Amino acid sequence: MSHRPYALLLDEPTVGLDPRIRSLVWSNLERMAGEGKAVLVATHAMEEARKHCHEVVFLHRGRVIARGSPVEVAAALSRSAGPEATDEAGLEEAFLEISEGDR
């Protein structure tokens, strides 16, 4: 990231990092996004996505099943999961609910 690219595509950028370095990585990514850089992160760390991303896209079996802010996506997935799910469900809980039969 030191050469100041216009766009970043990152796959699991914080896996295996200690909490201090993980926080530093996200701070730098947020700063770069604030400067107008395009930052695309693929991650399974739902809490990090919820906390740091403006927009998330959920893929399931190669298809987009939800797209929007973390709150919008959690609500959409919860509604898709059925009446037992609630709009307050987090991203991880909503995804687990909707993909439950796919083990």
N, C-alpha and C positions, 0 to 999 in steps of 0.2 A: 504494500500500500504506500510505500515511501515515494514512489514516482508520480503520485497524484493522478490516477487514471480517471477518465470520464465515466467509466462504468466498472462495477465490480460484480462478478458472479462467484459466489462462495458456497461451497458444499460443506455443511457441518463445521463452520469456522471455530467453534468453541469446544469441540469434543476433546476431552482429556486435559483441558486447561484448569488451573486452579482458579478459585473465585476472584482473586484480585486481577489476574490477567484476563479472565473472561469479561470482567467489568470494563477493563481498559479497551479490549477489542470492541465491545458494544459502544463505548463512548466515542471511539474513533469512527465507527460506522455511522453513528448518528450524526456526528459532526460533518462527515463527508456528504451524507444525504442532505443535511441542512445547507450545504454549499452548492446543492443542485446536482450532485453526482447521482447516477443511477446505481442503487445497491440492491442486488437480488441475492437472497440467502435461502438455501435449501436446508431445512433443519427438522429434526424430530423432537427438538426441545421446545415443547409447546409453551411452557412458561416464559421462555426467552422470546418466542414469537409474540406472545400476548403482550409482554412488557415493552418490547423494543420496535415492533413493526407497525407501520401505519396501515398496511394492507397485507392480507394473507390469502393464499389460494390453497385449497385442499384438493389433492389428487387422490383418487381411489380407483384402483384397477385401470390406471391410465387415463381417467377422465376427471375433468374439473367437477367437483361436487359442491363447492362453495367458494365464494370470493367476496372480499370486502374487508372492513375493519375487523380486528379480532372479536369484538363484541357482536358485530353483525353475523360473522361466520358461526360463532358459537350458538347464537340464537337460531340461525337457519338450520344448522345441523341438528339442533335439539328438536325443532319442529318436524324435521324429516324423520327423526328417529321414532316419533310417535308420542302418544299422550303421556307416557311414563317419564319422558324427559322434560326438563324445564329450561326456560330461556336463560336462567342463571347458570346453567352448566358451563364449565370451562371448555376450552378448545379440546383438550385431551379427552375429557369425559364425553363430549359430544361426538368426537371421531370414533372413540371406542364403541359407543352406543350404535352408531349407524353402520359400523363395519363388523359388528359382533359375529355374524354368521360366516365370516370369511377366515377361519383359522386354518 
